[in-house]
Amino acid sequence: MSRRQVARAALLVALAAIWSVAAYLLWQSRVPSSLQLPHVAVDRYFTASQLHAAASYGRFSTTVWAVTVVVELVVLAVYARWGVRFVRESAAGPIGTGMMLGMIGFALLWLAELPFDVAALWWQRRHHLTHTGYFSHTFGNWLALGAQFVFLCLALAIVMGFARRLGDRWWLPAAPVFVALATLSAFVTPYLLSTHPLRDPVLLRQARALERIEHVQHTPIVVQPVRSVTSLPNAEATGLGPSRRVVLWDTLIDGRFTNRELRVVIAHELGHLARNHIWKEVGWYALFAFPGAYLIARATRRRGGMGTPEAVPLALFVLVVLGLLALPLQNAISRHMEAEADWMALRTTHDPAAAVGLFRRFVPTTLDEPDPSTWEYLVLENHPTIAQRIAMALAWRDRSGEH
């Protein structure tokens, strides 16, 4: 082994060690490592009709997702093989041609996904989970589609710009740029949402009390109007620093949930902010961005590297494959943080009964399966299952002695 190979191996070992230490620090949680979740028999908490409806809805949705993924891979594999033919017809220069190839690939992917997207919308409409029409769903959101096109072009311009100067080492400066963009996106996202302040005086008083307990005072609690689009209830913690806030969908506060249950929801979202989960998401993004960019650089070397437009179709295919391979790990990370937010909510509210009531109500209102199969859990679930969330509430109750 030459000195260069030894140095490269040593560098990779050092980078792997740094990655492992960073991942260990990001994985830290307030959930006790000794916590044992009791077994939850879902038929004790849900009726047979509720379980049947959730299972039926889930089977079709999962099938549509799986077929969509297969179609995505086939389309991008074909494009990676023959998409380079478009290079001969372009006079836009290397970077301009690369951006054009990226947009063509994106458009082909959108067209291939469209039938399955419509099928998923039909299924949601059939179960009264959305009110969106087919035309408006397909053609009414050009602004979001245009934003995706712009981001793809920006990403390709950054990558190809660095690659034309640094060769295969483009990933070293490009990855930090994408991490910076992810941080910027996390900061500005709350300002892009159409919201209004929460006006319920009881919920506001409860929220202020929870903020003091969690040490996240002066966090805005806002409401996002979505009932014209969906009946699904949801909430999220979003933003960094001065932009952080808790967003409640108006479908969550339409009377289907009690004030005690809504208090658990708000405590959960404040728990995300108290534990800096948005910052941790950025940190995890960074840990995936560096090896992901490195692998794309390695995979596209035979096409001349990312400095040449011929590599762009292959890069799109590799990017999607890496995303699918990383999906189980990314879901595990998300479930880990969601479980910690559940634990923080239990510690803050001291109301496991309300938490159990909240999770039980999720099944008829969202048609989520309370205990999905193992592969669905690993690949599709970015939250703990409803059975697991009920089990955590029961475990906290048994530890604290509160009922």
C-alpha positions in Angstrom: 0.0 0.0 0.0 1.4 3.4 -1.0 1.8 6.3 1.3 -1.1 8.1 -0.5 -3.4 5.1 0.1 -2.3 4.9 3.7 -3.0 8.6 4.2 -6.4 8.3 2.5 -7.3 5.3 4.7 -6.3 7.2 7.8 -8.3 10.2 6.7 -11.4 8.0 6.2 -11.0 6.4 9.6 -10.7 9.9 11.2 -13.8 11.1 9.4 -15.7 8.0 10.4 -14.7 8.6 14.0 -15.8 12.2 13.9 -19.1 11.1 12.3 -19.6 8.6 15.1 -18.9 11.0 17.9 -21.2 13.6 16.3 -24.0 11.1 15.9 -23.6 9.9 19.5 -24.0 13.5 20.7 -27.0 14.2 18.5 -28.6 10.9 19.7 -28.7 12.0 23.4 -32.2 11.9 24.8 -34.1 12.6 28.0 -36.0 9.3 27.6 -34.5 7.0 30.3 -32.4 4.3 28.7 -33.8 1.8 31.2 -37.4 2.5 30.1 -39.3 -0.6 29.2 -42.5 -0.1 27.3 -45.3 -2.5 28.2 -47.1 -4.5 25.5 -50.2 -2.8 24.2 -53.0 -4.9 22.8 -54.5 -2.6 20.2 -57.9 -4.3 20.3 -58.2 -3.0 23.8 -58.0 0.6 22.7 -59.6 0.5 19.2 -62.7 -1.1 17.8 -62.6 -3.8 15.2 -64.1 -1.4 12.6 -61.4 1.3 13.4 -58.6 -1.3 13.0 -60.1 -2.6 9.8 -60.5 0.9 8.3 -56.9 1.8 9.2 -55.5 -1.5 7.8 -57.5 -1.1 4.6 -56.4 2.5 4.1 -52.8 1.6 4.9 -52.6 -1.3 2.5 -53.6 0.8 -0.5 -51.4 3.8 0.5 -48.4 1.5 1.0 -48.9 -0.2 -2.3 -49.1 3.1 -4.1 -45.9 4.3 -2.4 -44.0 1.1 -3.3 -45.1 1.2 -6.9 -44.1 4.9 -7.1 -40.6 4.1 -5.8 -40.2 1.3 -8.4 -41.3 3.7 -11.2 -39.0 6.4 -9.9 -36.0 4.1 -10.0 -36.8 2.7 -13.5 -37.3 6.2 -15.0 -34.1 7.6 -13.4 -32.1 4.5 -14.4 -33.2 4.9 -18.0 -32.5 8.6 -17.9 -29.1 7.9 -16.4 -28.3 5.5 -19.2 -29.6 7.6 -22.2 -30.1 11.1 -20.9 -26.7 12.2 -22.0 -28.0 12.3 -25.6 -29.5 15.7 -24.7 -26.0 17.1 -24.2 -25.4 17.1 -28.0 -28.4 19.3 -28.6 -27.4 22.0 -26.0 -25.4 25.2 -26.6 -25.9 26.5 -23.0 -22.3 25.7 -21.9 -21.4 23.0 -19.3 -23.2 24.3 -16.3 -26.2 25.5 -18.2 -26.5 22.1 -19.9 -26.2 20.4 -16.6 -29.0 22.5 -15.2 -31.1 21.7 -18.3 -30.5 18.0 -17.8 -31.5 18.3 -14.2 -34.7 20.0 -15.1 -35.5 17.4 -17.8 -34.9 14.6 -15.3 -37.1 16.4 -12.7 -39.9 16.8 -15.3 -39.7 13.2 -16.4 -40.0 12.1 -12.7 -42.9 14.4 -12.1 -44.8 13.0 -15.1 -44.0 9.4 -14.1 -45.3 10.0 -10.6 -48.4 11.9 -11.6 -50.8 8.8 -12.1 -49.8 7.5 -8.7 -50.1 10.9 -7.1 -53.6 11.1 -8.5 -54.4 7.6 -7.2 -53.2 8.6 -3.7 -55.4 11.8 -3.9 -58.4 9.7 -4.9 -57.9 7.4 -1.9 -57.6 10.3 0.5 -60.8 11.9 -1.0 -62.6 8.6 -0.7 -61.8 8.5 3.0 -62.6 12.2 3.5 -59.1 13.2 4.5 -58.7 15.9 1.8 -61.0 18.2 0.0 -58.5 19.1 -2.8 -59.8 18.7 -6.3 -57.8 16.8 -8.9 -57.2 19.7 -11.2 -56.0 22.1 -8.4 -53.9 19.3 -6.9 -52.2 18.6 -10.2 -51.9 22.1 -11.7 -52.7 24.5 -8.9 -49.4 24.4 -7.1 -47.0 25.7 -9.7 -45.3 28.0 -7.2 -44.1 25.1 -5.1 -43.1 23.1 -8.3 -41.2 26.2 -9.6 -39.4 26.5 -6.2 -38.2 22.9 -6.6 -37.0 23.6 -10.1 -35.1 26.7 -8.8 -33.5 24.8 -5.9 -32.4 21.9 -8.2 -30.8 24.4 -10.6 -29.1 26.2 -7.7 -27.8 22.9 -6.3 -26.4 21.8 -9.7 -24.8 25.2 -10.2 -23.1 25.0 -6.8 -21.9 21.4 -7.4 -20.8 21.8 -11.0 -19.1 25.2 -10.2 -17.0 23.6 -7.4 -16.4 20.4 -9.5 -15.0 22.4 -12.4 -12.5 24.0 -10.1 -11.7 21.2 -7.6 -12.4 18.0 -9.6 -13.6 15.1 -7.5 -13.0 17.0 -4.3 -16.0 19.3 -5.0 -17.9 17.6 -2.1 -15.6 19.1 0.5 -16.8 22.8 0.0 -20.2 21.9 -1.5 -21.5 19.9 1.6 -21.1 22.9 4.0 -22.9 25.1 1.5 -25.9 22.8 1.5 -25.8 22.6 5.3 -25.9 26.4 5.3 -28.9 26.4 2.9 -30.6 23.8 5.1 -30.1 26.1 8.1 -31.4 29.1 6.2 -34.5 27.1 5.2 -35.2 26.0 8.8 -35.0 29.7 9.8 -37.2 31.2 7.1 -39.8 28.5 6.8 -42.1 29.9 9.6 -42.2 33.2 7.8 -43.5 31.5 4.6 -46.5 29.9 6.3 -49.9 31.7 6.3 -50.9 31.7 10.0 -52.7 33.8 12.6 -52.2 33.9 16.4 -54.0 31.4 18.6 -57.0 33.2 20.0 -58.4 30.6 22.4 -57.7 32.2 25.9 -57.7 28.9 27.8 -55.2 27.2 25.4 -53.1 30.4 25.5 -52.9 30.4 29.3 -52.0 26.7 29.3 -49.4 27.2 26.6 -47.7 30.0 28.6 -47.6 27.8 31.7 -46.0 25.0 29.6 -43.5 27.4 28.1 -42.3 28.4 31.6 -41.9 24.8 32.6 -39.9 24.0 29.4 -37.9 27.2 29.6 -39.0 28.3 26.1 -40.8 31.4 27.1 -42.2 33.8 24.5 -42.7 31.1 21.9 -45.5 32.2 19.5 -48.4 29.7 19.2 -50.0 30.2 15.8 -52.8 28.6 13.8 -52.5 27.6 10.1 -55.8 27.4 8.2 -55.9 24.1 6.3 -59.5 23.0 6.7 -60.3 23.9 3.1 -57.6 21.4 2.0 -57.6 18.6 4.5 -59.4 17.2 7.6 -56.2 15.8 9.0 -55.1 17.2 12.4 -51.5 18.2 12.8 -49.0 20.4 14.6 -45.3 21.2 14.3 -42.5 23.0 16.0 -40.6 25.1 13.4 -38.0 27.8 13.2 -34.6 28.7 14.7 -33.9 31.4 17.2 -36.3 34.4 16.7 -38.3 32.5 14.1 -39.2 29.5 16.2 -42.9 28.9 16.9 -45.5 26.2 17.4 -47.9 25.8 14.5 -51.3 24.2 15.1 -53.5 23.3 12.1 -57.0 24.7 12.5 -58.2 21.1 12.0 -56.6 20.2 15.3 -58.7 22.8 17.2 -62.0 22.2 15.5 -63.6 20.5 18.5 -62.6 16.9 17.9 -59.9 17.0 20.6 -60.4 18.0 24.2 -58.4 20.9 25.8 -56.4 18.4 27.9 -55.4 16.6 24.7 -54.5 19.8 22.9 -52.4 20.7 26.0 -50.4 17.5 25.4 -50.0 18.4 21.7 -48.6 21.9 22.6 -46.3 20.4 25.3 -45.0 17.9 22.7 -44.2 20.7 20.2 -42.6 22.8 23.0 -40.6 19.8 23.9 -39.1 19.7 20.4 -38.0 23.3 20.9 -36.7 22.8 24.4 -34.5 19.9 23.2 -33.3 21.9 20.2 -34.6 19.3 17.7 -34.7 21.7 14.8 -31.0 22.3 15.3 -30.4 18.6 15.7 -32.2 18.0 12.4 -29.7 20.4 10.8 -26.9 18.5 12.4 -28.2 15.1 11.2 -28.6 16.7 7.7 -24.9 17.6 7.8 -23.9 14.1 8.8 -25.7 12.7 5.8 -24.7 15.5 3.4 -20.9 14.9 3.6 -20.9 11.1 2.9 -23.7 11.5 0.4 -21.9 14.1 -1.6 -18.7 12.0 -1.4 -20.5 8.9 -2.8 -22.1 10.9 -5.6 -18.6 12.2 -6.5 -17.3 8.7 -6.6 -20.2 7.3 -8.6 -20.0 10.0 -11.3 -16.2 9.7 -11.9 -16.7 7.4 -14.9 -18.9 10.0 -16.5 -16.2 12.7 -16.2 -17.2 13.9 -12.7 -19.8 16.5 -11.7 -17.9 19.2 -13.7 -19.3 17.7 -16.9 -23.1 17.7 -17.8 -22.9 14.1 -18.8 -22.7 13.1 -15.1 -26.0 14.9 -14.1 -28.5 12.1 -15.1 -26.4 9.5 -13.2 -26.1 11.8 -10.2 -29.9 12.2 -10.0 -30.3 8.4 -10.0 -27.6 8.0 -7.3 -29.1 10.7 -5.2 -32.5 9.0 -5.2 -31.0 5.6 -4.4 -29.0 7.0 -1.5 -32.1 8.6 -0.2 -34.0 5.3 -0.2 -31.1 3.5 1.4 -30.9 6.2 4.1 -34.6 6.2 4.7 -34.7 3.6 7.5 -32.0 5.4 9.4 -33.5 8.8 8.9 -36.9 7.5 10.1 -35.2 6.0 13.2 -33.7 9.4 14.0 -37.0 11.1 13.6 -38.8 8.5 15.7 -36.2 9.0 18.4 -36.8 12.7 18.6 -40.5 12.3 18.5 -40.4 9.8 21.3 -38.3 12.3 23.3 -40.9 15.0 22.6 -43.6 12.7 23.9 -41.6 12.0 27.0 -41.1 15.8 27.6 -44.9 16.3 27.2 -45.6 13.7 29.8 -43.1 15.2 32.2 -44.6 18.7 31.6 -48.3 17.9 31.7 -48.3 15.0 34.2 -51.4 13.8 32.3 -50.9 10.3 30.8 -54.6 9.8 30.5 -54.9 12.8 28.2 -52.0 11.5 26.1 -53.6 8.1 25.8 -56.9 9.8 24.8 -55.0 11.9 22.2 -53.3 8.9 20.6 -56.5 6.8 20.6 -58.3 9.6 18.7 -55.6 9.7 16.0 -56.7 6.4 14.5 -60.2 7.4 13.5 -59.1 10.9 12.5 -56.0 10.0 10.5 -56.5 6.3 9.7 -53.0 5.6 10.9 -52.4 1.9 11.7 -51.7 1.7 15.4 -49.3 -1.3 15.0 -48.0 -1.6 11.4 -45.8 -4.3 10.1 -42.1 -4.3 10.7 -41.1 -3.3 7.2 -43.6 -0.5 7.1 -42.4 0.7 10.5 -38.7 0.7 9.4 -39.3 2.3 5.9 -42.4 4.5 6.3 -42.9 5.5 9.9 -41.1 8.7 11.1 -43.1 8.7 14.4 -43.4 6.0 17.0 -46.4 3.9 16.3 -49.6 4.8 18.1 -49.2 1.6 20.1 -45.7 2.6 21.2 -46.9 6.1 22.1 -49.7 4.7 24.3 -47.2 2.3 25.8 -44.9 5.2 26.7 -47.8 7.1 28.4 -48.5 3.9 30.4 -44.9 3.5 31.3 -44.6 7.1 32.5 -47.8 6.6 34.6 -46.4 3.5 36.2 -43.1 5.3 37.0 -44.7 8.4 38.4 -47.7 6.9 40.1 -50.0 9.4 38.4 -53.2 8.4 36.8 
